[in-house]
């Protein structure tokens, strides 16, 4: 019972991490200090996707599920939980590359926006404008 609850907790943590990887720059817009957490997370998430690797949280969840008497995931977290919801069966490596590129592109665009806004604010405060 405890292993099952722990496995479900890891699954929830994994989902929250994936959401943070994709949308964390929106939090950074409001709380700039979170960039120190988000940038490494986004790089990790993009690298895992682009390299076709498996996140260590998948291994942790699998181990906990086996301890609970369940079968572990036969694939990675995203392939098991997210793809069936968002993507058609038979996801190809090219689509994975596209998803990784989208994660990078969204984050680069959002961080560019954040940096330009901060630069504009600094310039306007130096010139005495309200």
RASUL-V827243 format. One record per residue. RES is the residue in one letter. BURIAL is # if it has 9 or more other C-alpha atoms within 8 Angstrom, else .. Layout:
res: {RES RES}
burial: {BURIAL BURIAL}
//
This chain:
res: {X X X X X X X X X X X X X X X X X X X X X X X X X X X X X X X X X X X X X X X X X X X X X X X X X X X X X X X X X X X X X X X X X X X X X X X X X X X X X X X X X X X X X X X X X X X X X X X X X X X X X X X X X X X X X X X X X X X X X X X X X X X X X X X X X X}
burial: {. . # # . # # # . # # . . # . . # # # # # # # # # . # # . . . . . # # . . # . . # # # . # # # # # # . . . . # . . # . # # # # # # # # # . . . # # . . # # . # # . # # # . . . . . . # . . . . # # . # # # . # # . # # . . # # . . # . . . . . . . . . # # . . . . .}
//
